[in-house]
Amino acid sequence: MSPTEIAILLAAGLWAGTQNALAGGGSFVTLPALMATGLDARVANLTSTIALFPGQITTALANRRMVSGVGALTFPILLVISLVGGVAGALLLLATPSDLFRRMLPWLVLAATLLFARGAFGRKVDAANLGPTPLGIGQFGVAVYGGYFGGGIGFLMLALFTLGGAAVKEAQANKNALAAAMNLAGAAVFAFSGEAAWASALVLGLGSTAGGYLGARLIQHVPDKTLKAGVVAIGLALFVGLLWRG
């Protein structure tokens, strides 16, 4: 790689790691950065997953004291669901083309953003009324999606957890830990696919690790209302950007 390509990937990794910790959607930064260095979309997708999980693990460890269950589901149950779903999604990606899923992505991000806004600013939903089954099925669906593509899983989990009754900062901590689990599961599958660009993944991973730690530190100092409004604003911006990119 040229020095310019290394600089692009380091900057993209730092940005993506910070964004993943604060709100999610970091892969929307890393994918175009990887493609700008000459990788095709499929290889960029695999490489992005491998590169981002170290930063997400850093974030999860930094916020481990804030992790908790959601409603009737304990965190260990959510973790197992996320790992199994992440592996299933990764295997699905290797077996099927991702064109249709990419066309659906803007609308998934918009739906997740609106759900988060409803959960964050509307009347709170009693998690006991939802029961463990809807929460578990929802998390498994997010995990499959996370292993398959990954973009926007933070928004989807924030929406799910806030509708399940979790406070925004606990939802953030859970999201970071479970996103790391999904990406770890996907990265383990992709590592043996023979398609990953390892040099690019290393550079991007260094940036994302630093960004993940930075974002984890910032979470504890951002007021709840500012954090909620920021998540909604980023979600809407990502929706517009994805539509524009087409």
N, C-alpha and C positions, 0 to 999 in steps of 0.2 A: 504494500500500500504506500501511496505517496504521503508526504507530510500533511498535505491538505486534507486527504481522506481520513487520516488519523485524527486530525483536529476536528473534523466534522463529526466523527463517531464519538469522540470523547465528549464534545459539547452536547450531542444528542443524548448520550447516556446519562450525563449529569442532569439534564432537563427532565428526561423521562423518569429517572429514579426519584427525583423530587416530586414530580407530578403524580407518580404512582402512589407515593406515600401520602400526599395531601388529598388526592381526589380520584386518581386512576386515569386510564387512557394513555399511559406512557408509550404503548406500542404505536400509537398514531404519530409519535415523534420518531421512533426508531425505524419504522418501516420505510418512510420516504428517505431517511438518511442512508440506510443500507442500499436502497435502490439507486440513490444518487452516486454511490461508489461502484455501481455496475452490476449488482446482484439482481436476478430476476425476482418476481414477486414471491414465488414459492420458497426459494432459498432464503430470501429476506425474512419471510414469516418464520421459518424454522430457526434461523439464526437469532432473530429477535427474542424468541422465547427462551433460548439457551442463555442469551446475554443478560436478560432482565432479571432472572430468578435470583442471582446473588444479591442484587440491590434490594429485592423484596424480602429476602431473608434478613438482611441487615436491618431493614425497617421493622420487620416483625419482632426481632430480638430487642430492638430499642424500645418498643412499645409493649413488651410481653406482660407487664403488670396491669395493663388496661384490657387484656383479652378476657372475654367471658362468654358464656353461652347466650343464646338468643331464644327467648320464650322457653318452651319445654325442651329444647335441644341443647345439650351440653356442648362445650367446645370440642372435646374429643370426638363426639359423634359427627359434628360438622367437619372436623379434620378428615375423618375416614371417608365421608361422603365426597369431600373435595378431591382427595387423592384418587379415589376410584373413578370419579367423573373426569378428572384431568387425564388419566390414562386412556379412558374410552374416547375422549375427544381427540387426543393426539393420534390414536390409531385410526380414527375416522378420517382425519385430515390426510394421513398417508394413503388411505384407500380411495378417497374421492376428491374431485376438483373443488376449489373453494370459490369459484366465480359467483355462484348464487348466494353464498353466504356473505360475500363482500357487498353484493347489491342490497342485501337486507340490513347491513350493519348500521347505516345512518338512522334507520327507523328504530332499530333496537336501542341505539344510544339515546334517541329522543324519548322513547318510551321509558327508559330507565331514569332519565333526567326528570321527567314529569312525575314519575312515581316517587323519586327522592324528594322533589319539591312538596308533593302531597304529604309524605311522611314527616318532613322536616318542619313545614310551616302550617300544615292543616291539623285537624283534630287527630290526636293520637289514636292508633289502633291498639286494642287490647290483644296482646300476643296469645293469651289463654284462649281467646275465641278462635284464633287461627288454628291452634293445635299443632302437633309436631309434624303431621303428614304434609300439609301444604308447604311448611318451611323446608322440610327435608327434600321434597320433590323440586321445589324452587332452587335450592342450593345445588342439587345434582344437575339440574339443567344448566345453571350458570357454570358449573365445573366442566361439563361436557363442552360448552361453548368456549370456556377458557382454554381447554386443551386443544380445541380445534383451531381457534383464531386468536382469542385473547383480548383483542381491543375492546375496551369498555366494560370489562368484568368488574372493575371497581365501582362503576356507576350502578351496575345491576345488583351487586351485593349491598351497596349502601341503600338502594331502594328497598331491597328485601328485608334487611336488618332493621331499618327505621320503621317500615311498616309492621315489622314484628315486635316493635316496642323498645328497641335498643336506643339508648342515648347516642347522639351523633359521634362523640369521641370514642365510645366503646364500639360503635359500628365501624368506625375508621380502623381501630386496632384489629378487630376481627377480620375486616376486609383485607388488611395488609398481610396478616398471618395466613389466611386461607388462599389469597392470591399467590403467595409464595409457594404454598403446597401444590396448587394447581400447576403453576409454572415448573416446579420441580418435577412433578409427575410427567408433564409434557416434555421437558428437557431431557429426562431420562430415556424416553422413547425416541426422541429426535436424535439424540447423541449416537444411536446405533443405526440411524437411517442412511448414513453415508452421504447426506446432502448438505450438512451444515458447513458454513464458512467459518472455520475456527479462529482464524486470525482476526476477522472482523468481530466475532463474538467476544474475544478477549478484550479488545480495545473498548468496545461498547460496554462490556461488563464492568470494567474498571470505573468508567464514568457513572454507570447506574448504581454501583455500590456506594460511591461517594454521595450521589444524589439521594439515595434511599436513606442514608444516615442523616443528611441535612434535612430532608423532609420530615423524618421522624422527630427530630428536635423541634421543628417549627410547629408541628401539630399541637404540642403542649402549650404553645404561647399564642395561638390564634383564637380569638373569641368565638364562641359557638355560632353566633349570628353571622359573623364574617365568614366563617368556614362554610356554613350552609349556603349562603349566598354565592360564595366562590365556586362551590361544587355545581350549582345550577348554572352559573354563568359559563363555566368551562364546558359543561355538557351541551349547552346550546351552541357555543362556538364550535365544538367538535362536530355537531350535527350539520351545521352550515358548511364547515370545511369539507366534510365527507361528501356532501351533496355536490359541492363545487368541484371536487376532485373527480367525482363521477365514477 
